[in-house]
Amino acid sequence: MKKHLIPATAIAIVASMSLAYAAAETETGVIAKIDNTAHTITLKSGKVKEFWLDKAVSLGTLKVGDKVLVTYEMTNKKPMASAVVAAQ
């Protein structure tokens, strides 16, 4: 039961974030690159995609090679990430 509680909670949080941002989308992939100067991350998810991180987004302990779920929306034709969390 406990094994299912954490993923279910994570899904509920991401789902509620999606409701808060009507235009928000998600992408799951592996972090291929972190650019602290440009404040971007690059994911490999079948295709390589770069995300600009909102100033409020902190990667914490996430590093290159970690699988993550990125919540983002298109802003000025750029995918702007509002959340980056570890994915299972």
N, CA and C of each residue as an Amber inpcrd file, in Angstrom:
protein
   264
   0.8210000  -1.1950000   0.0000000   0.0000000   0.0000000   0.0000000
   0.8650000   1.2590000   0.0000000   1.9160000   1.2660000   0.8500000
   2.7740000   2.4450000   0.9340000   3.5150000   2.6850000  -0.3710000
   3.8260000   1.6070000  -1.1160000   4.5250000   1.7480000  -2.3920000
   3.7030000   2.5660000  -3.3830000   2.4040000   2.4720000  -3.2870000
   1.5210000   3.1560000  -4.2230000   1.1500000   4.5630000  -3.7640000
   1.3360000   4.8450000  -2.5030000   0.9380000   6.1330000  -1.9490000
   1.8040000   7.2720000  -2.4710000   3.1100000   7.0960000  -2.5020000
   4.0120000   8.1640000  -2.9440000   3.7960000   8.4980000  -4.4220000
   3.7980000   7.5140000  -5.3390000   3.5300000   7.8640000  -6.7410000
   2.1460000   8.4850000  -6.9440000   1.1480000   7.9930000  -6.2090000
  -0.2020000   8.5470000  -6.3330000  -0.2280000  10.0010000  -5.8680000
   0.5050000  10.3000000  -4.8100000   0.5810000  11.6740000  -4.3080000
   1.2790000  12.5630000  -5.3220000   2.3690000  12.0720000  -5.9060000
   3.0960000  12.8500000  -6.9160000   2.2100000  13.1430000  -8.1260000
   1.4570000  12.1450000  -8.5540000   0.5480000  12.3440000  -9.6890000
  -0.5180000  13.3710000  -9.3440000  -1.0440000  13.3190000  -8.1320000
  -2.0700000  14.2810000  -7.7150000  -1.5080000  15.6970000  -7.6990000
  -0.2700000  15.8520000  -7.2380000   0.3530000  17.1860000  -7.2140000
   0.5380000  17.7080000  -8.6250000   1.0710000  16.8790000  -9.5130000
   1.2830000  17.3100000 -10.9000000  -0.0540000  17.6110000 -11.5640000
  -1.0720000  16.8040000 -11.3020000  -2.3920000  17.0420000 -11.8890000
  -2.9650000  18.3600000 -11.4020000  -2.8050000  18.6650000 -10.1190000
  -3.3380000  19.9240000  -9.6130000  -2.5700000  21.1070000 -10.1760000
  -1.2670000  20.9310000 -10.4070000  -0.4830000  22.0010000 -11.0300000
  -0.9780000  22.2440000 -12.4460000  -1.3250000  21.1660000 -13.1450000
  -1.8200000  21.3000000 -14.5070000  -3.1450000  22.0490000 -14.5370000
  -3.9620000  21.8560000 -13.5170000  -5.2240000  22.5780000 -13.4570000
  -4.9910000  24.0600000 -13.1790000  -3.9850000  24.3510000 -12.3840000
  -3.6870000  25.7440000 -12.0590000  -3.1600000  26.4880000 -13.2770000
  -2.4390000  25.8070000 -14.1200000  -1.9140000  26.3920000 -15.3500000
  -2.6440000  25.7300000 -16.5100000  -3.6980000  26.3360000 -16.9730000
  -4.5450000  25.7220000 -17.9930000  -3.7550000  25.3290000 -19.2320000
  -2.7370000  26.1030000 -19.5980000  -1.9590000  25.8280000 -20.8000000
  -0.7220000  24.9830000 -20.4960000  -0.5640000  24.5260000 -19.2690000
   0.6420000  23.7880000 -18.8880000   0.6700000  22.4120000 -19.5430000
   1.8780000  22.0020000 -19.8970000   2.1160000  20.6880000 -20.4640000
   3.1940000  20.0190000 -19.6330000   3.3770000  18.7150000 -19.8310000
   4.4380000  18.0080000 -19.1240000   5.2880000  17.2260000 -20.1110000
   6.5010000  16.9930000 -19.7130000   7.4430000  16.1990000 -20.5100000
   8.2880000  15.3920000 -19.5340000   8.4310000  14.1070000 -19.7990000
   9.2850000  13.2540000 -18.9860000  10.5040000  12.8800000 -19.8020000
  11.6610000  12.9180000 -19.1580000  12.8900000  12.5450000 -19.8470000
  14.0530000  12.5200000 -18.8890000  15.2290000  12.2990000 -19.4380000
  16.4640000  12.2340000 -18.6650000  17.2290000  13.5310000 -18.8800000
  17.7110000  14.1120000 -17.7830000  18.4750000  15.3600000 -17.8970000
  19.7820000  15.0580000 -18.6250000  19.9930000  15.7160000 -19.7680000
  21.2080000  15.5540000 -20.5560000  22.2070000  16.6650000 -20.2640000
  21.6880000  17.8470000 -19.8710000  22.5720000  18.9880000 -19.6380000
  21.8850000  19.9700000 -18.7030000  22.6700000  20.5730000 -17.8090000
  22.1930000  21.6530000 -16.9480000  23.0940000  22.8530000 -17.2010000
  22.5060000  23.9750000 -17.5830000  23.2690000  25.2050000 -17.8150000
  22.8480000  26.2220000 -16.7590000  23.6540000  26.3470000 -15.7130000
  23.3200000  27.2660000 -14.6220000  23.4000000  28.7230000 -15.0440000
  24.2490000  29.0420000 -16.0170000  24.3840000  30.4210000 -16.4890000
  23.1310000  30.8700000 -17.2290000  22.6640000  30.0310000 -18.1540000
  21.4650000  30.3570000 -18.9380000  20.1890000  29.9930000 -18.1960000
  20.3050000  29.2690000 -17.0860000  19.1760000  28.7780000 -16.2860000
  18.2530000  27.9030000 -17.1450000  18.8980000  26.8930000 -17.7940000
  18.1590000  25.9610000 -18.6370000  18.5640000  24.5280000 -18.3070000
  17.6780000  23.6040000 -18.6780000  18.0270000  22.1900000 -18.6650000
  17.6660000  21.6170000 -20.0220000  18.3900000  20.5960000 -20.4190000
  18.1180000  19.9050000 -21.6700000  17.7570000  18.4690000 -21.3300000
  16.6240000  18.0150000 -21.8830000  16.1590000  16.6410000 -21.6550000
  16.3250000  15.8140000 -22.9110000  16.5460000  14.5120000 -22.7010000
  16.4620000  13.5340000 -23.7750000  15.1990000  12.7370000 -23.4930000
  14.2720000  12.7750000 -24.4160000  13.0310000  12.0080000 -24.2490000
  12.5920000  11.4840000 -25.6110000  13.5240000  10.8550000 -26.3080000
  13.2730000  10.4560000 -27.6820000  13.7420000  11.5580000 -28.6150000
  13.6200000  12.7780000 -28.1720000  14.1350000  13.9530000 -28.8650000
  14.8080000  14.8150000 -27.8020000  15.6980000  15.6820000 -28.2130000
  16.3650000  16.5630000 -27.2610000  15.5570000  17.8460000 -27.1790000
  15.2490000  18.2780000 -25.9650000  14.4310000  19.4700000 -25.7840000
  15.0030000  20.3060000 -24.6460000  15.1430000  21.6090000 -24.8930000
  15.6690000  22.5240000 -23.8870000  14.5260000  23.2770000 -23.2190000
  14.6190000  23.4150000 -21.8840000  13.6250000  24.1360000 -21.1080000
  14.2960000  25.2710000 -20.3540000  13.6860000  26.4270000 -20.3870000
  14.1440000  27.5560000 -19.5840000  13.4520000  27.4400000 -18.2330000
  14.2080000  27.6150000 -17.1630000  13.6610000  27.4460000 -15.8220000
  13.1720000  28.7740000 -15.2680000  11.9480000  28.7700000 -14.7410000
  11.4180000  29.9400000 -14.0540000  12.3430000  30.2340000 -12.8770000
  12.4570000  31.4960000 -12.4940000  13.3610000  31.8780000 -11.3980000
  13.0410000  31.1450000 -10.0970000  11.7990000  30.7380000  -9.9120000
  11.3910000  30.0490000  -8.6850000  11.7530000  28.5630000  -8.6980000
  12.1700000  28.0360000  -9.8530000  12.4700000  26.6110000  -9.9680000
  13.8840000  26.3260000  -9.4690000  13.9780000  25.3840000  -8.5480000
  15.2700000  24.9290000  -8.0380000  15.4110000  23.4520000  -8.3790000
  16.5550000  23.0660000  -8.8820000  16.7750000  21.6620000  -9.2130000
  17.1620000  20.8440000  -7.9930000  17.5060000  21.5300000  -6.8980000
  17.8600000  20.8190000  -5.6700000  18.9840000  19.8340000  -5.9120000
  18.7130000  18.5600000  -5.6800000  19.7380000  17.5340000  -5.8350000
  19.6970000  16.8540000  -7.1970000  18.8190000  17.2960000  -8.0960000
  18.7360000  16.6820000  -9.4170000  20.0210000  16.9560000 -10.1900000
  20.4280000  15.9660000 -10.9960000  21.6780000  16.0990000 -11.7390000
  21.5350000  15.4340000 -13.1080000  22.5340000  15.6290000 -13.9560000
  22.5620000  15.0000000 -15.2800000  22.4240000  13.4930000 -15.0960000
  21.5480000  12.8980000 -15.8970000  21.2900000  11.4600000 -15.8250000
  20.0410000  11.0930000 -15.0450000  19.4870000  12.0520000 -14.2790000
  18.2590000  11.7940000 -13.5200000  17.0390000  11.8740000 -14.4290000
  16.0750000  10.9930000 -14.1980000  14.8030000  11.0270000 -14.9190000
  13.8880000  12.0070000 -14.1950000  13.3010000  12.9500000 -14.9480000
  12.4740000  13.9920000 -14.3430000  11.1790000  14.2000000 -15.1170000
  10.2480000  14.8370000 -14.4420000   9.0020000  15.2880000 -15.0450000
   9.0320000  16.8050000 -15.0060000   8.9320000  17.4340000 -16.1690000
   8.9670000  18.8930000 -16.2770000   7.5640000  19.3880000 -16.6030000
   7.0730000  20.3260000 -15.8150000   5.8090000  21.0000000 -16.1020000
   6.1800000  22.3540000 -16.6890000   5.6210000  22.6510000 -17.8630000
   6.0140000  23.8760000 -18.5610000   4.8580000  24.4480000 -19.3700000
   5.0370000  25.6750000 -19.7790000   4.1260000  26.2760000 -20.7400000
   4.9460000  27.1230000 -21.7020000   4.4210000  27.3190000 -22.8740000
   5.1250000  28.0990000 -23.8870000   4.9720000  29.5860000 -23.5590000
   6.1050000  30.2780000 -23.4260000   6.1440000  31.7060000 -23.1580000
   7.1190000  32.3300000 -24.1370000   6.6400000  33.2520000 -24.9550000
   7.4820000  33.8680000 -25.9920000   8.1770000  32.8110000 -26.8470000
   7.4240000  31.7750000 -27.2210000   7.8800000  30.6790000 -28.0700000
   8.9900000  29.8380000 -27.4370000   9.1230000  29.9230000 -26.1100000
  10.1100000  29.1090000 -25.3940000   9.3670000  28.2740000 -24.3420000
   9.7710000  27.0060000 -24.1560000   9.1680000  26.2030000 -23.0910000
   9.7360000  26.6410000 -21.7380000   8.8980000  27.2990000 -20.9220000
   9.2950000  27.8240000 -19.6080000   8.8220000  26.8490000 -18.5410000
   9.7670000  26.2320000 -17.8280000   9.4500000  25.2270000 -16.8130000
   9.0210000  25.9040000 -15.5180000   7.8800000  25.4730000 -14.9960000
   7.4120000  25.9710000 -13.7010000   7.6950000  24.9720000 -12.5940000
   8.0370000  23.7220000 -12.9550000   8.3750000  22.6990000 -11.9690000
   9.2010000  21.5990000 -12.6290000  10.1810000  21.1120000 -11.8840000
  10.9990000  19.9710000 -12.3140000  11.0940000  19.0330000 -11.1160000
  10.5310000  17.8290000 -11.2490000  10.5380000  16.8660000 -10.1500000
  11.0560000  15.5190000 -10.6330000  11.6210000  14.7500000  -9.7220000
  12.1100000  13.4220000 -10.0510000  10.9340000  12.5500000 -10.5120000
  11.1730000  11.7740000 -11.5530000  10.1480000  10.8670000 -12.0870000
  10.5470000   9.4280000 -11.7970000   9.5700000   8.5590000 -11.7930000
   9.8370000   7.1430000 -11.5190000   9.8350000   6.3510000 -12.7930000
